[in-house]
Amino acid sequence: MNYIITGTTYNSKYASAPDAGIRVLSAEELAASDIRFTASDKIYVPSETSLSLVIERSKNPDIVTGIHSLKDKYLCRKALSKLYPDFYFDKCGLNDISKLKINDKKIVIKPQKGFFGTGVRFAEAGADLEALSREISMEVAEYSRFFPKSILSVNEYIVEEYISGEEYAVDMYFDELGQAVIMNIYHHPAPLNDDYAHLMYYSDASLFAKYLDTFTRFFNDFGAQLELKNFPIHAEFKLQGQDFIPIEFNPMRYGGFGLADLGFHSYGIHPIAAYFAGNTLDWNDIWQTRQEYSYAFILAYNPKQLSPQHKPNHERFRKHLQQHVEIMDYIKLDHSSNPVFAIAYIKSQDPSRMMSLLETEFADFFD
């Protein structure tokens, strides 16, 4: 059986109207049922808020082990250590952050289980670790309103060496034979305002021409370490020099908040459907008629200093986007129950106009 288990954050338009043969259940519906997932089932979990329940209901130890090995950042680094033997990482508690000994290497501190970049901080020699610890604690407490402890650790953290370079992301799945199938490759450029970390993911033909073979080889090598099958992943990397270094892996799904729908809007084939059907994609054919376009996913954030009485002005934000790009789809979200108020899927023949959206200040779109 094929299942999509939805959660409390935005899932995907595909989850509302899936192909025949795919059963969609909310976490509440799953909890009220007697369903137990077996090795013959394929599962997709677009919102991490339902991931812990899927683990509880799974009778497939390979899936459970795979989720734990990727979701727990410390276990994930251990799995990667054969591929990156010189990479430094360790773990600590929240109260230990202020006692860390930082030598000559810049480090990253982040929740051992995390989502949406919550609680991620950088530190180097001379940093005020007491203040940093308080800052992390406050942010994690704030975002715990949206994400449960099963996907956002409050007291457990991983410390690892800082990875420099531009960020990239990949949506992919391991098929029934454990072979890697790439569903999308994204560049994840940094926004002007660091508070809007996931503002944009974009894709174009040049990314696939440069990196499709590289990422396919990486995932086949990594998959061999964990023996993953029928398993979707959203992975984030930094290109440090000539090497892609993984930042994190999100199990049983592609990019969150509907990022995977960008693939459907860009090339007309839905990556979630392809996973369930076991389909591969002919990327040379896909990009043959689309080489002049860049496609992007925009996540519209709630400003940090948002007052309860303030509400987003969607029409004003749509006009802002249309001054720069063409909107393929626009999703309104409830800003009171999400850290964002909208999702936009856009395209442009002028990448510079698309990149100018990285300067967006979302406080301008609240009344």
C-alpha positions in Angstrom: 0.0 0.0 0.0 1.1 3.6 -0.7 0.6 6.1 2.1 1.0 9.9 2.6 0.8 10.8 6.3 0.2 14.5 6.6 1.0 16.8 9.5 0.3 20.1 11.1 2.6 22.2 8.9 1.9 22.7 5.1 2.1 19.5 3.2 1.7 19.7 -0.5 -1.1 20.3 -3.1 -0.3 16.7 -4.2 -1.4 15.4 -0.8 -4.8 16.9 -1.4 -5.3 15.2 -4.7 -2.9 12.3 -5.1 -2.9 9.7 -7.8 -5.1 6.6 -7.6 -3.7 3.9 -5.2 -2.3 6.4 -2.7 -4.0 6.7 0.7 -3.7 10.0 2.5 -4.1 10.1 6.3 -3.6 12.8 8.8 -1.6 11.9 11.9 -4.9 11.9 13.9 -6.5 9.5 11.4 -3.4 7.2 11.6 -3.4 7.3 15.4 -7.1 6.3 15.4 -6.5 3.4 13.0 -5.0 0.0 13.5 -2.5 0.5 10.5 0.9 -0.9 10.9 3.4 -0.3 8.1 5.3 -3.3 6.7 8.2 -3.7 4.3 5.7 -3.9 1.4 4.4 -0.4 2.1 5.7 2.9 0.7 5.4 5.9 2.9 5.8 9.6 2.4 5.7 12.1 5.3 5.6 15.7 4.0 5.4 17.2 7.4 7.9 16.2 10.1 5.3 16.7 12.8 4.0 13.2 11.9 7.3 11.4 11.7 7.4 10.1 15.3 4.0 8.5 14.8 5.1 6.8 11.6 8.0 5.4 13.5 5.7 4.0 16.2 3.5 2.4 13.6 6.2 0.8 11.4 6.9 -2.9 11.6 9.8 -2.4 9.1 13.0 -2.1 11.1 14.9 -0.9 8.1 12.7 2.2 7.8 12.8 2.9 11.6 16.6 2.6 11.6 16.9 4.7 8.5 14.8 7.5 10.0 16.7 7.5 13.3 20.1 7.4 11.5 19.2 10.5 9.4 17.0 12.5 11.8 19.5 12.3 14.7 22.3 14.5 13.4 24.9 12.8 15.6 24.0 9.4 14.3 24.0 10.8 10.8 27.6 12.1 11.1 28.6 8.7 12.4 27.1 7.1 9.3 28.9 9.6 7.1 32.3 9.2 8.8 33.5 6.6 6.3 32.9 9.0 3.5 34.3 12.0 5.5 36.9 10.5 7.9 38.5 13.8 8.9 35.3 15.7 9.7 35.1 16.8 13.4 31.8 16.4 15.3 30.7 15.8 18.9 27.5 16.1 21.0 26.6 18.0 24.2 23.7 19.2 26.3 22.3 22.7 26.4 24.0 23.5 29.7 27.4 22.4 28.2 27.4 24.9 25.4 28.8 27.6 27.6 31.7 25.3 28.6 32.8 24.3 25.1 36.5 24.6 24.3 36.9 26.3 20.9 40.4 26.2 19.5 41.3 27.5 16.0 38.3 26.0 14.2 35.0 27.7 13.7 32.1 25.4 14.8 28.4 25.0 14.3 26.0 24.2 17.2 22.6 22.9 16.4 19.9 20.7 17.9 20.6 17.0 17.6 17.1 16.7 16.1 16.1 19.9 14.3 14.0 21.5 11.6 13.7 24.9 9.8 17.2 26.0 10.9 16.0 26.4 14.5 18.6 26.9 17.1 21.6 26.8 14.7 24.4 29.0 15.7 28.1 29.5 14.7 31.0 30.2 17.1 34.7 30.7 17.1 37.5 31.5 19.5 36.5 34.4 21.8 32.7 33.9 21.4 30.4 34.7 24.3 29.1 31.2 24.7 26.9 32.1 27.7 25.0 34.6 25.6 24.9 32.1 22.7 23.5 29.4 24.9 20.7 31.8 26.1 19.9 32.8 22.5 19.7 29.2 21.4 17.5 28.3 24.3 15.1 31.2 23.7 14.8 30.4 19.9 14.2 26.7 20.5 11.6 27.4 23.1 9.8 29.8 20.7 9.8 27.3 17.8 8.7 24.5 20.1 5.2 26.0 19.6 5.3 24.8 16.0 7.4 21.6 16.3 7.2 18.8 18.9 10.3 17.4 20.7 10.3 14.4 18.4 11.6 16.7 15.6 13.2 19.5 17.6 15.6 18.7 20.4 15.4 21.1 23.4 18.4 19.9 25.4 20.5 17.7 23.0 22.9 19.4 20.6 25.6 18.5 18.1 28.8 20.4 17.7 30.7 20.1 14.4 33.2 21.9 12.3 31.9 24.8 10.3 31.4 24.1 6.6 31.9 27.1 4.3 30.6 27.6 0.8 27.3 28.1 -1.1 24.4 26.0 -0.1 22.7 23.4 -2.3 19.9 20.9 -1.8 18.7 17.7 -3.3 15.4 15.9 -3.3 15.8 12.2 -4.1 14.7 8.7 -3.2 16.2 5.2 -3.0 14.3 2.8 -5.1 13.4 -0.8 -4.2 16.9 -1.9 -5.2 18.6 0.8 -3.1 19.6 2.9 -6.2 19.6 6.7 -5.9 17.0 8.5 -8.1 17.4 12.3 -8.2 14.1 14.3 -8.2 15.5 17.9 -8.0 18.6 19.9 -7.4 18.4 23.3 -5.9 20.7 26.2 -5.2 19.9 27.8 -1.8 21.3 31.3 -1.9 21.7 33.4 1.3 19.1 36.1 1.8 20.1 39.7 2.9 18.3 39.2 6.2 19.7 36.1 8.0 16.3 35.6 9.8 14.9 34.5 6.5 17.2 31.6 6.0 15.0 29.5 3.7 13.6 32.4 1.6 14.6 30.9 -1.8 15.5 27.6 -3.4 15.9 27.7 -7.2 16.7 25.3 -10.0 17.8 25.5 -13.6 19.4 23.4 -16.3 22.9 24.5 -15.4 22.7 22.9 -11.9 21.8 19.5 -13.5 24.5 19.8 -16.1 27.1 20.5 -13.4 26.0 18.3 -10.5 23.6 15.5 -11.4 26.3 12.9 -11.8 28.1 14.1 -8.6 25.0 13.8 -6.4 23.9 10.5 -7.9 27.3 9.0 -7.0 27.2 10.5 -3.5 23.8 9.0 -2.7 24.7 5.6 -4.1 27.8 5.6 -1.9 25.9 6.9 1.2 23.0 4.6 0.6 25.3 1.6 0.6 26.3 2.6 4.2 22.7 2.5 5.5 21.1 0.0 3.0 18.1 2.3 2.4 15.3 1.2 0.0 12.0 2.9 -0.9 13.1 5.9 1.1 12.8 9.6 0.1 15.2 12.2 1.4 15.7 16.0 1.3 19.4 16.7 1.7 21.3 19.9 2.2 24.9 20.5 1.3 27.6 23.2 1.1 30.1 23.3 -1.8 33.3 23.7 0.1 36.1 24.2 -2.5 35.4 21.3 -4.9 33.6 19.1 -2.5 30.0 18.8 -1.4 29.8 18.4 2.3 26.4 17.3 3.7 24.7 19.6 6.3 21.6 17.6 7.0 19.2 14.9 5.8 15.5 14.9 6.2 14.0 11.4 6.0 10.8 10.2 4.4 10.1 13.4 2.5 11.4 15.9 0.0 11.8 19.6 0.9 9.4 20.9 3.5 6.5 23.4 3.2 5.7 22.1 -0.3 9.2 22.6 -1.9 8.7 19.4 -3.9 5.7 21.0 -5.7 8.3 23.2 -7.5 9.2 20.2 -9.6 5.6 19.8 -10.8 5.3 23.5 -11.6 8.7 23.5 -13.4 8.5 20.3 -15.5 5.0 18.9 -15.0 5.9 15.7 -13.3 5.3 15.4 -9.6 8.3 14.0 -7.6 6.1 12.4 -5.0 4.2 10.5 -7.7 7.5 9.4 -9.2 8.6 8.0 -5.9 5.5 5.9 -5.4 5.6 4.7 -9.0 9.3 4.0 -8.9 9.9 6.3 -11.9 13.2 7.8 -13.0 13.3 11.1 -14.9 15.1 11.9 -18.2 16.7 15.2 -17.2 18.2 15.8 -20.7 14.7 15.6 -22.1 13.1 17.7 -19.3 15.5 20.6 -19.6 15.6 20.5 -23.4 12.6 22.8 -23.7 13.2 24.8 -20.5 16.8 25.9 -20.6 15.9 29.6 -20.8 14.1 29.5 -17.4 15.1 29.5 -13.8 12.5 28.2 -11.3 12.2 29.0 -7.6 10.4 28.4 -4.4 9.8 31.4 -2.2 9.0 31.1 1.5 7.5 34.3 3.0 8.4 34.6 6.6 6.7 36.2 9.6 8.9 39.0 10.9 10.5 38.2 14.3 9.0 41.2 15.9 5.5 40.5 14.7 2.7 41.7 17.0 -0.5 39.6 17.3 -2.6 42.3 15.7 -0.5 42.5 12.6 -1.7 40.5 9.5 0.0 39.8 6.1 -1.1 41.7 3.1 -1.0 39.0 0.4 -2.0 41.3 -2.4 0.9 43.6 -1.7 3.3 40.7 -1.5 2.0 39.2 -4.8 2.5 42.6 -6.5 6.1 42.7 -5.2 6.8 39.3 -6.7 5.2 40.2 -10.0 7.4 43.2 -10.4 10.4 40.8 -10.6 9.1 37.4 -11.8 6.2 35.3 -13.1 4.1 33.6 -10.4 3.3 30.0 -11.2 1.4 29.4 -8.0 0.8 31.1 -4.7 -0.3 29.5 -1.4 -1.7 31.5 1.6 -0.8 30.1 5.0 -2.1 30.8 8.5 0.6 33.0 9.9 -0.7 32.4 13.4 0.1 28.7 13.3 3.1 28.7 11.0 6.4 30.6 11.0 5.6 31.7 7.4 2.6 33.4 5.8 2.9 32.3 2.2 4.6 30.1 -0.4 5.2 31.2 -4.0 6.4 29.2 -7.0 8.0 31.5 -9.6 10.0 31.5 -12.8 12.0 34.0 -14.8 14.2 34.2 -17.9 16.3 36.7 -16.0 18.1 35.1 -13.0 19.3 38.5 -11.7 15.6 39.7 -11.3 14.9 36.5 -9.4 18.0 36.9 -7.2 16.9 40.5 -6.3 14.1 38.9 -4.2 16.7 37.8 -1.7 16.6 41.5 -0.5 13.0 41.2 0.5 12.0 42.5 3.9 8.8 40.7 4.9 7.9 43.3 7.6 6.9 45.5 4.6 4.0 43.2 3.9 2.3 43.3 7.2 -0.4 45.7 8.2 
